[in-house]
């Protein structure tokens, strides 16, 4: 996390003029999100993955996709997906092959290693554990976050 006033205050006891107990809800949520993201990224890095790589593995769970389809499913640009796939291919989590119908296209699929990595992440429920272990009432916190996300999300009706 960057060394700024908010990161300094987070490591204290929460009291004081600039402690988290005086912050706005927006600042608290933003800081908490950055801290959780840092922990999540470190956990993935220990396993040779990135968040973008995990999104790609997840998108491939139900079968092979073209690189373009995979980029769209992961909501990243095709150039970004190319770099993500380079890394996943080096770690043995995916393989790219020429499409048998259109040899110009590459089809990406999970390898056994990629499926095992994805299954391990899903079975450990680490994304929830990293947060829940620090909460007094994880169920209530989740319910409030769901309400918040629904309330502030742009309406999807008419799409």
Secondary structure, 3 states (H helix, E strand, C coil): CCCCHHHHHHCCCCCCCCCHHHCCHHHHHHHHHHHHHHHHHHHHHCCCCCHHHHHHHHHCCCCCEEHHHHHHHHCCCHHHHHHHHHHHHHCCCEEEEECCCCCCCEEEEECHHHHHHHHHHHHHCHHHHHHHCCCCCHHHHHHHHHHHHHHHCCCCCCC
